[in-house]
């Protein structure tokens, strides 16, 4: 069984609480939109949603970008809370953080 099949990511976090004020909602939505503001990061999220979990090398094979560039995009997505990852020796396994994706959808719908 490959690492991909084992579900290598840590357990998902619940959806973060919806911001209590319009200003906070605007700030959080802008933060998430900024993290998704590059086509490569959108492609990474789409890839992770399709595969549920993957190793960084799988993403690099999927995108026409250097490994260091993919790593930088992953870092930005992780900082925004859109993905989570777990170190597995020299590799890092990434997964979408479904709670944050749900929050993003809710923030967009509330506009």
N, C-alpha and C positions, 0 to 999 in steps of 0.2 A: 504494500500500500504506500502510495507516495505521500509526502508531507501535505500536499494540497488536499488529498482525500481525508486526511486526519483532522482537518479543522484546526490549524495550528495557532490561530489567534486566541487571545484571552477572551473571556466572556464579554458579551456586549453590555454596554451601560444602558440604563433606562433613558428615555427621552428627557433631556434637561428641562427644567421648568420654563414655561413660557414667560418671557419678560413681563414684569409687573407694570411697566409704563410704556407709553408710545416711544419715548426717547430711547429707552433701553431696547425695545424691539427694533427700532431703526438702526441702532448701533450694532446689534447682533446680526441682523440681516445684512448690513453692509460688510461686516467682517466675513460672514460666510460667502457672500457674493464675491468679495475680493479674492478669497481663497479659490473660488471656482472661476475666476476671471481670466483664465488662460486655457486655450483649447487642449493643451496637453494634460492639465489637471482634470478637466472634464472627461477626457479619454481614460485617464486612470480610474476615476470614479466609475465610469461605465464598465470598464474591464473588471474591476473588483466586484461590482454588483452582479455581473454575469458569472463570475467564478467563485464567489462567496469567500474565498481565501486564496492567497497566492504568495509566492516568494518574490522578492524584489527582482530577481533575474527573469521571472516570467513576464513582468511588466516591461522590462528593458527589451525583451525579444519582441513585444507587441508594438512598441512605439519606435519611430525612427529618430531616436534621441540617444545621446551618450548616457552611460550609466550615471555619471556625476550629475547630469541635468535631470534625469529621472529622480535621483535621490533628493535633489533640491526641491522638486515639485512635491515629492512625498513628504518632505519635512514641512512644507507650507500647509499641506492638507492635514497633516497630523497636528500641527500647532493650532489649527482652527477647530480641531475636534471631529473632523469629517471621517478620519480613518484612525485605526489603532494598529499597532504592530508589536511583534514579539521577536526578540533576538533568539536565534537558533544557531549557536556557534558563529560562523562567519556570515550567516545569512539572516535576513530579517523577513518575516512573514507579515503581510499586510492584509487587513480586512476593512470593509466599510463599517463605520459606527452608525448603525441604523437609527438610534435615538436622535442623533444630530441631523441625519437626513430627514427624519420626520419633523424635527423642529424647523428646519429650513423650509420644508413644504408648508408647514403651518404659518410661518412668518410671511411667505409669499401669498398664501391664500388670504391672510388678514389685511393685505394692502388695500 
